[in-house]
Amino acid sequence: MADGLEGLEEVRDDGYPIVLADGKTYQLMFDFNALCDLAPIEEELGIAEKAELDASGKLQFRFDFRHLRAKLWAGLRRYHGQQVPTLEDAGRLIPVDEFPRIARQVDIAFEQALLGKKGAPQAGGEQEEAAQTGPSSTTGP
C-alpha cells in the first residue's frame, strides 16, 4: 500500500512496531497507563481527541500535529520512556516528510488498542530491516 501500511500482524505483548525518523523500529503500547499519561496533556493543550465512527464502523480521528506528537510519546513510554522522555523527544522522531504515514500507524495502533482488535501496523518493506529497539519479539504470557 502507498500509505506505508504494507500489512498487519498479530498483536503481541511487546506492542505495535513502528519505524521512526532515526530508522529504528520502536514498539508502541497503548495500554491503560498510556491513555492515563495522555489525558493531562490533552487537557493542558486543549487537544482532546475528536473521533467519530464512520459508516463502516471505523474510528475517524481529527488530525492535529500536537496530538500526534502526544500520542506517539504516550505510546512509546512503556518500552522507550528513557529514550523518549519528553514530548519534544517524540517530535524529533517524526520525519516531516513521513508524518502522514506515522499519523496513520499511530492512529491504527491507538484504535486497535481502544477497540481490542487484533492486528497492528507493521513497519513494512525495507524498514523491517532497520535496527530494533525495545523488547525482542516474544510470545504472550
C-alpha positions as CSV (number, residue, x, y, z in Angstrom):
1,M,0.0,0.0,0.0
2,A,1.2,3.5,-0.7
3,D,0.3,4.7,2.8
4,G,3.1,2.7,4.5
5,L,0.9,0.0,5.9
6,E,2.0,-3.0,3.9
7,G,0.3,-5.5,6.2
8,L,-0.9,-6.3,9.6
9,E,0.5,-8.7,12.1
10,E,-1.0,-10.3,15.3
11,V,-1.0,-8.0,18.3
12,R,1.9,-9.0,20.6
13,D,2.5,-8.2,24.3
14,D,5.5,-6.1,23.2
15,G,3.4,-3.6,21.4
16,Y,3.0,-2.3,17.8
17,P,6.1,-1.9,15.7
18,I,6.7,1.5,14.1
19,V,9.8,2.8,12.2
20,L,10.6,6.4,13.1
21,A,13.0,9.2,11.9
22,D,16.1,7.6,13.2
23,G,15.4,4.4,11.2
24,K,14.9,2.3,14.3
25,T,11.8,0.2,15.0
26,Y,10.1,1.2,18.2
27,Q,7.2,-0.5,20.0
28,L,4.0,1.5,20.6
29,M,1.9,0.3,23.5
30,F,-1.4,2.0,24.2
31,D,-2.2,0.3,27.4
32,F,-4.2,1.9,30.2
33,N,-1.2,3.7,31.6
34,A,-0.5,5.3,28.2
35,L,-4.1,6.6,28.0
36,C,-3.7,8.0,31.5
37,D,-0.4,9.7,30.6
38,L,-2.1,11.2,27.5
39,A,-5.2,12.7,29.3
40,P,-3.5,15.6,31.2
41,I,-1.5,16.6,28.1
42,E,-4.7,16.7,26.0
43,E,-6.4,18.8,28.7
44,E,-3.4,21.2,29.1
45,L,-3.1,21.7,25.3
46,G,-6.8,21.7,24.6
47,I,-6.4,18.9,22.1
48,A,-8.8,16.3,23.4
49,E,-9.2,13.5,20.8
50,K,-12.1,14.0,18.4
51,A,-13.1,10.7,16.9
52,E,-16.3,9.5,15.3
53,L,-17.3,6.2,13.8
54,D,-17.7,6.3,10.1
55,A,-20.3,4.3,8.1
56,S,-18.1,1.2,8.1
57,G,-17.6,1.3,11.9
58,K,-14.0,2.6,11.8
59,L,-12.9,5.4,14.1
60,Q,-12.0,8.6,12.2
61,F,-9.7,10.9,14.1
62,R,-9.3,14.7,13.7
63,F,-5.7,15.5,12.8
64,D,-3.6,17.8,15.0
65,F,0.2,17.9,14.9
66,R,0.4,18.4,18.7
67,H,-1.9,15.4,19.3
68,L,0.1,13.2,17.0
69,R,3.2,14.0,19.0
70,A,1.5,13.5,22.3
71,K,0.0,10.1,21.2
72,L,3.4,8.9,19.9
73,W,5.0,10.0,23.2
74,A,2.4,8.2,25.3
75,G,2.6,5.1,23.2
76,L,6.4,4.9,23.5
77,R,6.6,5.4,27.3
78,R,6.2,1.8,28.3
79,Y,9.2,0.5,26.3
80,H,11.1,3.6,25.4
81,G,10.4,6.1,28.2
82,Q,14.1,6.6,29.0
83,Q,14.9,7.1,25.3
84,V,11.9,9.4,24.7
85,P,11.3,11.2,28.0
86,T,9.6,14.4,26.6
87,L,7.1,15.4,24.0
88,E,9.9,17.2,22.2
89,D,11.9,14.0,22.0
90,A,8.9,12.2,20.5
91,G,8.5,15.1,18.0
92,R,12.1,14.6,16.8
93,L,11.2,11.1,15.8
94,I,8.5,12.1,13.4
95,P,10.1,12.8,10.0
96,V,8.3,15.8,8.5
97,D,8.1,14.2,5.1
98,E,6.6,11.0,6.5
99,F,4.2,12.4,9.1
100,P,1.1,11.1,7.2
101,R,2.5,7.5,7.5
102,I,3.4,8.0,11.2
103,A,0.0,9.5,11.9
104,R,-1.9,6.6,10.2
105,Q,0.2,4.0,12.0
106,V,-0.2,5.7,15.4
107,D,-4.0,6.1,14.8
108,I,-4.4,2.5,13.8
109,A,-2.4,1.2,16.8
110,F,-4.5,3.6,19.1
111,E,-7.8,2.5,17.6
112,Q,-6.9,-1.2,17.8
113,A,-5.9,-0.8,21.5
114,L,-9.2,1.0,22.3
115,L,-11.4,-1.4,20.4
116,G,-9.4,-4.5,21.4
117,K,-8.9,-5.6,17.7
118,K,-6.2,-8.0,16.6
119,G,-3.5,-6.7,14.3
120,A,-1.1,-3.9,14.4
121,P,0.6,-1.5,11.9
122,Q,3.7,-3.2,10.5
123,A,6.9,-1.4,9.7
124,G,6.8,-2.9,6.2
125,G,9.3,-3.3,3.4
126,E,12.9,-2.4,3.8
127,Q,12.1,-0.6,7.1
128,E,11.7,-4.0,8.7
129,E,15.5,-4.4,8.4
130,A,16.1,-1.3,10.5
131,A,17.7,-1.7,13.9
132,Q,15.4,-3.0,16.5
133,T,15.0,-1.2,19.8
134,G,12.8,-2.1,22.7
135,P,11.7,-5.7,23.7
136,S,12.5,-8.6,21.5
137,S,9.7,-10.4,19.8
138,T,8.2,-12.8,22.3
139,T,5.0,-14.7,22.7
140,G,2.3,-13.7,25.2
141,P,2.0,-14.9,28.8
